[in-house]
Amino acid sequence: MYRNAFVGVLLPNNIAKKYISLLKKLKGSGNISDVELESLENDIPHITLYFLGDQSEEGINKINKTLSDLDLILKNIKIEIDGLGMFKKQNDSVAYLKVRKTKELSGLYTSLEKNLKNIYFERRPFVPHLTLSRKFNVNNSELLQKLKSESENIKWVFNTTTLNLFGRESKSEKMKILAKIQLI
């Protein structure tokens, strides 16, 4: 069983290093607890494109086959990361770095949704993002200011030719790449 399976883009090493450096810098500031930031030990730096929920091994195989059969005639998609965003929740919010929603990225999402909605239909709107914190306290103004100041000058750009199917092992909570799909 895999928890929180999703299709996403793996960050290239140079961007992943910047992302990890940002998380370490935020953690080192003393204003942010470990619980509030992404885990460096169990996560793989990525951008979420299509969430698939919890999936069995059989479900993962079905998703992988569906992705392999897709005719994704997009290659070298440009990814642009800049700015801070929030998914507001009642208690804790999700803080993330914004990913520019280009025509190519939106087209890719539409193709994924069309082909994967019978496996899992994502009801939330498509907001490409790079998560910083899943448990962000928006009432902590000092913390919010720190996040804003650290993220305001971020302008990370890269191209990708690969999609990945990610999932978390139920027992260890460790994120894994379950499949890679080349864009043609």
Beta strands, then each sheet from edge to edge (+ up, - down):
strand 1: 2-10
strand 2: 46-55
strand 3: 77-87
strand 4: 93-99
strand 5: 129-136
strand 6: 156-160
strand 7: 162-169
strand 8: 175-182
sheet 1: 2+ 1- 7+ 8-
sheet 2: 5+ 4- 3+ 6-
end
